[in-house]
Amino acid sequence: MTASKPDETSLEARLKRLDEILAQMESDDVGLEQALKLFEEGVAHVREAEKVLSAAELRVEELLASGETRPLETDEG
């Protein structure tokens, strides 16, 4: 999978990419420069995933508190 912009990626795709990054970083074939690039990409994916999960958690709390429903707003379109 090629690196994509973190904010245009679904949570599931983000987690899959993080698994791929981890596997690459654990291999003996990754040089320092590549490892740093992978780490940077991974951090960006983690930060965006945290935003998505925080929004979902807030939405669940709202639903439990009020019982009202409304569509989940995401940046994914």
HELIX and SHEET records of a PDB file:
HELIX    1   1 PRO A    6  GLU A    8  5                                   3    
HELIX    2   2 LEU A   11  GLU A   26  1                                  16    
HELIX    3   3 LEU A   32  SER A   66  1                                  35    
END                                                                             
